[in-house]
Amino acid sequence: MLHFSRFKTALILGITFLGILFALPNVLPPSMLQALPSWLASSHVTLGLDLQGGSHILLEVDGAALRKERAEQVRDEVRRVLREQRIGYTGLVVRDTTVQFRLRDPNEAEKAVTELRKLAAPVTNALLGTGNGEMDLTVTNGGDGSVSVALTQAGLNARIRSAVDQSIEIIRRRIDQLGTVEPNIQRQGADRILVQVPGLQDPQRLKALLGQTAKLAFRMVDQSMSPQQALEGRAPPDSEVLQSNDGVPYLVEKQVRVSGEDLTDAQPGFDQQTSQPLVTFRFNSNGARRFAATTQDAVGRPFAIVLDNQVISAPVIREPILGGSGQISGSFTVQQANDLAILLRAGALPAPLKVMEERTVGPSLGQDSIEAGKTAAYVAAAMVTVFMLAIYGLFGFFALIALAVHVTLMFALQSVLGATLTLPGIAGVVLTIGMAVDSNVVIFERIRDEAREGRSAISAIDKGFVQALGTIMDANITSLATGIILFLLGGSGPVRGFAVTYILGLLTTVFTAYTLTRLMIAWWVRWQRPSKLPI
């Protein structure tokens, strides 16, 4: 157990050196970091929201809007099926989550029900991805020519789950383009999303960025009457009145000529003539083809650019636009143009998000937490140092060297893995300082027991390490299982932050407290050839 080959010695020292190297940027001043290679300078621990400050927002998917949108989609699908099957109907309306209509010929009820049931899809299991026999729609024959198509609760729940999953990915893309580091975005319950953005001290901008659905549509302006006439009387059935940012009404056709789903890129820029901020965009092949066809057929007509049912601008098409790209202008500020480009690049949310809770954590509070954590770590380290030197002497000194390497490796791993250090994470570091020497205490006490039985110093050391290995592995494996459960099921950021440092601490403890300490004691035995133990 005390013999180390050259390869094993080099491996242990190499791991220790790499740990020190990757942890070094965390303690160097910014001026020295600039002299380091970029791959090393970027190796530093990311501080969480509670340490460096930032914005905390709890969002909720608007279930009512989602149900309304889904019901309207079903209504349009019902209309399409009935027209394709040449089934006469009247009074097609949406009532809450049910689409109702009446057949002109009640004898066609069975045919209508049979065709409409083809619209229903099985509800998949959220975990297994398999169906459980439930459908997202139910079709009912009223018996007197009335037919209803209702959304099922299982289908709505599945749709909300899907909306939350999609929203998380879109939110992540939007925040990543702000240039912030390591946002914490996670599901809270069935329909809520927790967003924590360290370093961002402008919650209003974050709310504006996340609160917009960002559904972009290009629609023709209806010139059959003025917006005022439409507001005073009755708008054409295929048009509606929408407002611009400054309250100007527009009568816009409901038909979407090109949607934002066909966008491939959007970038902020400036108008070369007026120097005003604007957003340039580019379509994919399908969008470019539809955009070209629309602008060819509508030269001389105003073309409304609509974002979340609000008209951004309505320029007149002077000539066909065949290149698949264009510009959006609308008296933007530079930040508004940049934010709009971010929204369009990230994609539209599947449903509106409501802000349920918002908090801003100041950097001074985070700095106070860091200082308190440092104080706790220093006190813990001092107490452990005094105890180990007083009880175990030279071997205790070896254990303290291993402890220092243990802390260094913890920060190195967090830096390389990009893990976020939170205030509970600091608590985890302080806890592992005490736990890291537990393995050494077990080993040293085993060595003492073997020496009491009359073994020589070298034999007692070797036997002590052998006897302690099983106990150390059992204790750390059970603790590791607890840490993994905390990480997977803890849910909230603070619990996961503690679990990360706890798990990393356990992994480095096994290496430093057993392997590194054993190497140092083996060197000491080889140089001193001791006749008695120093403990």
C-alpha positions in Angstrom: 0.0 0.0 0.0 3.0 2.4 0.6 4.6 1.6 -2.8 3.9 4.0 -5.6 5.2 3.5 -9.1 6.6 6.4 -11.1 3.4 6.5 -13.3 1.1 6.6 -10.3 3.2 9.3 -8.6 3.2 11.4 -11.7 -0.5 11.0 -12.1 -1.2 12.2 -8.6 1.1 15.1 -8.9 -0.3 16.0 -12.3 -3.8 16.1 -11.0 -2.7 18.3 -8.2 -0.9 20.6 -10.5 -3.8 20.9 -12.9 -6.1 21.7 -10.0 -3.9 24.5 -8.8 -3.6 25.8 -12.4 -7.3 25.9 -13.1 -8.2 27.3 -9.7 -5.5 30.1 -10.0 -7.6 32.6 -12.0 -10.1 32.8 -9.1 -7.5 34.6 -6.9 -5.5 36.6 -9.5 -6.3 40.3 -10.1 -7.8 41.3 -13.4 -4.5 42.8 -14.6 -2.8 39.5 -14.3 -5.6 37.6 -15.9 -5.1 39.5 -19.1 -1.6 38.0 -19.4 -2.9 34.4 -19.2 -4.1 32.3 -22.2 -7.8 32.8 -23.0 -8.6 29.1 -22.2 -7.1 29.6 -18.7 -8.3 33.1 -18.0 -11.9 32.1 -18.5 -11.5 29.3 -15.9 -13.2 30.9 -12.9 -16.1 30.2 -10.6 -19.4 31.8 -11.6 -21.1 33.5 -8.7 -24.8 33.0 -8.3 -27.5 35.5 -7.9 -27.2 35.7 -4.1 -23.5 36.5 -4.3 -23.1 39.0 -7.2 -26.6 40.3 -7.3 -29.0 40.3 -10.2 -32.7 39.8 -11.1 -35.1 37.2 -9.9 -38.4 36.7 -11.8 -41.1 34.1 -11.4 -43.2 33.6 -14.5 -46.5 31.8 -15.1 -47.8 30.5 -18.4 -51.1 32.2 -19.2 -53.3 29.1 -19.2 -56.4 31.1 -20.2 -54.7 32.5 -23.3 -53.4 29.1 -24.2 -56.9 27.6 -23.9 -58.4 30.4 -26.0 -55.8 30.0 -28.7 -56.2 26.2 -28.8 -60.0 26.5 -29.0 -59.7 29.0 -31.9 -57.3 26.6 -33.7 -59.9 23.8 -33.2 -62.6 26.0 -34.6 -60.6 26.7 -37.7 -59.8 23.0 -38.1 -63.5 22.1 -37.7 -64.4 24.7 -40.4 -61.8 23.3 -42.7 -63.0 19.7 -42.3 -66.7 20.6 -42.8 -65.9 22.5 -46.0 -63.7 19.7 -47.4 -66.5 17.2 -46.7 -69.1 19.6 -48.1 -71.2 19.4 -44.9 -73.5 22.3 -44.4 -73.4 24.0 -41.0 -74.4 27.2 -39.2 -73.6 29.0 -35.9 -70.0 27.9 -35.5 -68.9 29.5 -32.2 -66.4 29.0 -29.4 -67.7 28.8 -25.9 -64.9 28.6 -23.4 -63.1 25.3 -24.4 -65.9 23.9 -26.6 -66.6 24.5 -30.3 -70.3 24.2 -31.2 -72.2 24.3 -34.4 -75.5 23.1 -35.9 -75.8 21.0 -39.1 -78.2 22.1 -41.8 -79.0 18.5 -42.4 -79.2 16.5 -39.1 -78.8 13.3 -41.1 -75.1 14.2 -41.7 -74.4 14.1 -38.0 -72.7 10.7 -38.0 -70.5 11.6 -41.0 -69.5 14.9 -39.3 -68.7 13.2 -36.0 -66.6 10.5 -37.7 -64.6 13.1 -39.7 -64.1 15.4 -36.7 -62.8 12.6 -34.5 -59.9 12.3 -36.8 -58.7 15.7 -35.4 -58.2 14.2 -32.0 -54.7 13.1 -31.0 -53.6 10.9 -28.1 -52.2 12.6 -25.0 -48.6 11.5 -24.4 -47.3 10.7 -21.0 -45.0 13.5 -19.7 -42.3 11.0 -18.5 -42.6 8.0 -20.7 -43.6 9.7 -23.9 -46.4 7.1 -24.5 -50.1 7.4 -24.7 -52.4 6.4 -21.8 -55.6 6.1 -23.9 -56.8 9.7 -23.4 -57.4 12.0 -26.3 -57.0 15.8 -26.5 -60.5 16.3 -28.1 -63.9 14.8 -27.6 -66.6 15.0 -30.3 -70.3 14.8 -29.1 -73.4 14.4 -31.3 -76.3 16.4 -29.7 -78.9 14.3 -31.5 -80.8 17.3 -33.0 -78.2 18.4 -35.5 -76.0 20.1 -32.9 -72.4 18.9 -32.6 -69.7 20.0 -30.1 -66.0 19.5 -30.1 -64.5 19.9 -26.6 -60.9 20.2 -25.3 -60.2 17.6 -22.7 -58.4 18.5 -19.4 -55.7 15.9 -20.1 -55.1 17.5 -23.5 -54.9 21.0 -22.0 -52.5 19.9 -19.2 -50.3 18.3 -21.8 -50.3 21.5 -23.8 -49.4 23.6 -20.8 -46.5 21.2 -20.0 -45.3 21.5 -23.6 -45.7 25.3 -23.5 -43.5 25.5 -20.3 -40.8 23.3 -21.9 -40.8 25.4 -25.0 -40.8 28.6 -23.0 -37.8 27.6 -21.0 -35.7 27.0 -24.1 -36.8 30.3 -25.7 -36.2 32.2 -22.5 -32.7 30.7 -22.3 -32.0 31.8 -25.9 -33.2 35.3 -25.2 -31.2 35.7 -22.0 -28.0 34.1 -23.4 -28.0 36.9 -26.1 -27.9 39.5 -23.4 -24.4 38.4 -22.6 -25.1 37.5 -19.0 -23.4 34.5 -17.4 -25.0 31.3 -16.2 -28.7 32.2 -15.8 -30.8 29.8 -13.7 -34.0 28.8 -15.5 -36.1 26.0 -14.2 -39.7 24.8 -13.9 -41.6 25.6 -10.8 -44.7 23.5 -10.4 -46.9 22.7 -13.4 -47.1 26.1 -15.1 -44.4 28.4 -13.6 -40.8 29.2 -14.6 -38.2 30.6 -12.3 -35.6 32.9 -13.9 -32.6 34.1 -12.0 -30.0 36.2 -13.9 -26.9 37.0 -11.9 -25.2 40.3 -12.8 -28.3 41.9 -14.4 -29.5 44.8 -12.3 -32.3 46.0 -14.7 -35.4 43.8 -13.9 -37.6 46.1 -16.1 -35.6 45.3 -19.2 -35.7 41.6 -18.3 -39.5 41.7 -17.8 -39.9 43.5 -21.1 -37.7 40.9 -22.8 -39.5 37.9 -21.3 -43.0 39.3 -21.2 -43.4 39.7 -24.9 -44.7 36.7 -26.8 -42.9 38.0 -29.9 -45.2 36.6 -32.5 -44.3 38.4 -35.6 -46.6 38.6 -38.6 -46.6 40.4 -41.9 -50.2 41.3 -42.9 -51.8 43.6 -45.6 -53.5 46.9 -44.5 -57.2 46.9 -45.5 -57.9 50.0 -47.5 -61.6 49.3 -48.1 -62.5 51.8 -45.3 -60.7 54.0 -42.8 -59.8 52.6 -39.3 -62.2 55.3 -37.8 -65.1 54.0 -39.9 -64.3 50.4 -38.8 -64.2 51.5 -35.1 -67.5 53.4 -35.4 -69.3 50.8 -37.5 -68.5 47.2 -38.3 -65.1 46.1 -39.6 -65.0 43.7 -42.6 -65.2 40.1 -41.3 -61.7 39.3 -42.6 -60.0 42.4 -41.0 -59.5 43.9 -37.6 -58.4 47.2 -36.1 -54.9 47.1 -34.4 -53.1 49.9 -32.6 -49.5 51.0 -33.1 -47.1 51.9 -30.3 -48.2 55.5 -30.4 -51.9 54.7 -30.5 -52.6 55.1 -34.2 -55.2 52.6 -35.4 -54.8 50.5 -38.5 -57.3 48.3 -40.3 -55.4 45.1 -40.9 -56.3 41.9 -42.7 -56.5 38.9 -40.5 -54.7 36.7 -43.0 -51.0 36.3 -42.2 -49.0 36.5 -45.4 -45.6 35.7 -43.8 -45.0 34.7 -40.2 -42.0 35.2 -37.9 -41.5 31.4 -37.9 -39.9 31.8 -41.3 -37.2 34.2 -39.9 -33.6 32.9 -39.9 -31.9 36.0 -38.5 -32.5 39.5 -37.1 -29.9 42.1 -36.3 -30.0 45.7 -35.0 -28.7 48.4 -37.3 -29.0 52.0 -38.5 -30.8 53.6 -41.4 -28.1 55.0 -43.7 -30.2 58.0 -44.6 -31.7 59.0 -41.2 -29.2 57.2 -38.8 -32.3 56.0 -36.9 -32.0 52.5 -35.2 -33.8 49.7 -37.1 -33.8 45.9 -37.3 -32.8 44.0 -40.4 -34.2 40.5 -40.9 -33.8 37.5 -43.2 -36.2 34.8 -44.2 -35.6 31.1 -44.9 -36.4 29.8 -48.4 -40.1 29.3 -47.7 -40.5 32.8 -46.1 -38.5 34.4 -48.9 -40.7 32.9 -51.5 -44.0 34.0 -49.8 -42.6 37.4 -49.0 -41.6 37.9 -52.7 -45.0 36.8 -53.9 -46.8 39.1 -51.5 -44.7 42.2 -52.4 -45.1 41.5 -56.1 -48.9 41.4 -55.8 -49.2 44.4 -53.5 -47.0 47.1 -55.0 -48.3 50.5 -53.9 -50.2 49.1 -50.9 -49.2 49.5 -47.2 -47.8 46.3 -45.5 -48.3 46.0 -41.8 -45.5 44.5 -39.6 -47.4 43.2 -36.5 -45.7 42.1 -33.3 -48.0 40.6 -30.6 -51.1 42.2 -32.2 -49.4 45.7 -32.3 -48.4 47.4 -35.5 -44.8 48.3 -35.4 -44.8 50.0 -38.8 -46.9 49.9 -42.0 -44.6 50.9 -44.9 -45.9 51.2 -48.5 -44.5 48.5 -50.8 -42.7 50.6 -53.5 -41.3 47.6 -55.5 -41.1 43.8 -55.1 -38.7 42.6 -52.5 -37.1 39.4 -53.9 -34.0 39.0 -51.8 -35.7 37.4 -48.8 -34.6 40.2 -46.4 -36.0 43.5 -45.2 -36.0 46.1 -42.5 -38.2 47.0 -39.6 -38.2 50.7 -38.5 -40.4 52.3 -35.9 -38.8 55.2 -34.0 -36.7 52.7 -31.9 -34.0 53.6 -29.4 -30.8 51.6 -29.8 -31.7 49.3 -26.9 -35.3 48.8 -28.2 -33.8 47.8 -31.6 -31.4 45.4 -30.0 -34.1 43.8 -27.8 -36.4 43.4 -30.7 -33.7 41.6 -32.7 -33.1 39.3 -29.7 -36.8 38.5 -29.5 -37.0 37.7 -33.2 -33.9 35.6 -33.2 -34.9 33.6 -30.1 -38.4 32.8 -31.5 -41.9 33.4 -30.3 -43.2 32.0 -27.0 -46.0 29.5 -27.3 -48.1 31.4 -24.8 -47.9 34.7 -22.9 -46.1 34.7 -19.6 -47.3 36.6 -16.5 -44.9 38.0 -14.0 -45.9 36.6 -10.6 -42.9 37.7 -8.5 -39.9 39.9 -9.1 -36.9 40.7 -6.9 -33.6 42.5 -7.4 -30.6 41.5 -5.3 -28.0 44.2 -4.9 -24.3 43.4 -5.3 -23.6 44.8 -1.8 -25.7 42.1 -0.2 -23.9 39.5 -2.2 -20.5 40.9 -1.2 -21.6 40.8 2.4 -22.5 37.1 1.9 -19.1 36.4 0.4 -17.3 38.1 3.3 -19.4 36.2 5.8 -18.6 32.9 4.0 -14.9 33.7 3.9 -15.0 34.4 7.7 -16.7 31.1 8.3 -14.2 29.2 6.1 -11.3 30.8 7.8 -12.6 30.0 11.3 -13.4 26.4 10.2 -9.9 26.0 8.7 -8.2 27.4 11.8 -10.1 25.1 14.1 -9.3 22.1 11.9 -5.6 23.1 11.8 -5.3 23.4 15.5 -7.1 20.1 16.1 -5.1 18.1 13.5 -1.7 19.4 14.7 -2.5 18.9 18.3 -3.8 15.4 18.0 -1.8 13.9 15.1 1.4 16.0 14.9 3.3 15.4 11.6 0.6 13.2 10.1 -1.8 16.0 10.9 0.4 18.4 9.0 0.2 16.0 6.0 -3.6 15.9 6.3 -3.7 19.8 6.3 -1.7 19.9 3.0 -4.2 17.4 1.6 -7.0 19.6 2.9 -5.6 22.7 1.1 -5.3 20.7 -2.2 -8.9 19.4 -1.6 -10.3 23.0 -1.4 -8.2 24.0 -4.5 -9.5 21.0 -6.5 -13.1 21.9 -5.5 -12.8 25.4 -7.0 -10.9 24.0 -10.0 -13.7 21.6 -10.8 -16.4 24.3 -10.4 -14.4 26.5 -12.7 -13.9 23.8 -15.4 -17.5 22.5 -15.2 -19.0 26.1 -15.2 -20.9 25.3 -12.0 -22.4 28.3 -10.2 -21.3 29.0 -6.6 -24.2 30.2 -4.4 -24.4 31.1 -0.8 -25.5 27.6 0.2 -22.6 26.4 -1.9 -20.2 28.3 0.3 -21.9 26.5 3.2 -21.1 23.3 1.4 -17.5 24.3 1.1 -17.2 25.0 4.8 -18.9 21.7 5.6 -16.5 19.7 3.4 -13.5 21.4 5.2 -14.6 19.5 8.3 -15.5 16.4 6.4 -12.3 16.3 4.4 -10.2 15.4 7.4 -12.7 12.7 8.6 -11.0 10.1 6.3 -7.6 11.0 7.7 -8.9 10.7 11.3 -10.2 7.2 10.5 -6.9 6.2 8.9 -4.7 7.6 11.7 -6.8 6.0 14.4 -6.5 2.6 12.5 -2.8 3.1 12.4 -2.8 3.8 16.2 -4.8 0.6 16.8 -2.3 -1.5 14.7 0.6 0.0 16.7 -1.0 -0.8 20.0 -1.2 -4.5 18.9 2.6 -4.5 18.6 3.1 -3.9 14.8 6.2 -1.9 13.6 5.7 1.6 12.4 5.8 0.8 8.7 3.6 -2.3 9.1 1.0 -0.3 11.2 0.9 2.5 8.6 0.4 0.0 5.8 -2.2 -2.0 7.7 -4.0 1.1 8.8 -4.5 2.3 5.2 -5.8 -1.1 4.1 -8.2 -1.4 7.0 -9.6 2.2 6.6 -10.2 2.0 2.9 -13.5 0.0 3.1 -14.9 2.3 5.8 -13.9 5.4 3.8 -15.5 4.1 0.6 -18.7 3.1 2.3 -19.1 6.4 4.0 -18.4 8.5 0.9 -20.6 6.4 -1.4 -23.6 6.8 0.8 -22.9 10.5 1.2 -22.5 10.8 -2.6 -25.9 9.1 -3.1 -27.5 11.7 -0.8 -25.8 14.5 -2.7 -27.1 13.2 -6.0 -30.6 12.9 -4.7 -30.4 16.5 -3.4 -29.2 17.7 -6.8 -31.8 15.8 -8.8 -34.8 16.3 -6.6 -33.9 19.4 -4.6 -35.7 21.6 -7.2 -34.7 25.1 -6.1 -31.4 26.8 -6.9 -30.1 27.0 -3.3 -30.5 23.3 -2.7 -28.8 22.4 -6.0 -26.0 24.9 -5.3 -25.3 23.1 -2.0 -25.6 19.7 -3.6 -23.0 20.6 -6.3 -20.3 21.7 -3.8 -21.2 18.7 -1.6 -20.7 16.2 -4.5 -17.5 17.8 -5.7 -16.2 17.9 -2.1 -16.8 14.2 -1.7 -15.0 13.3 -4.9 -12.0 15.4 -4.1 -12.0 14.1 -0.5 -11.4 10.5 -1.6 -8.5 11.6 -3.8 -6.7 14.0 -1.3 -7.5 12.5 2.1 -6.6 8.9 1.0 -4.4 9.0 -2.1 -2.4 12.2 -1.6 -2.0 11.8 2.1 -0.7 8.2 1.5 1.8 9.4 -1.0 3.2 12.0 1.4 3.5 9.5 4.2 5.1 7.0 1.8 7.7 9.6 1.0 8.3 10.3 4.7 8.7 6.5 5.4 11.2 6.2 2.5 13.3 9.1 3.8 13.1 8.6 7.5 12.8 4.8 7.9 10.9 5.4 11.2 11.1 3.0 14.2 8.1 4.6 15.9 5.1 6.6 14.8 4.9 10.4 15.1 1.3 10.2 16.4 
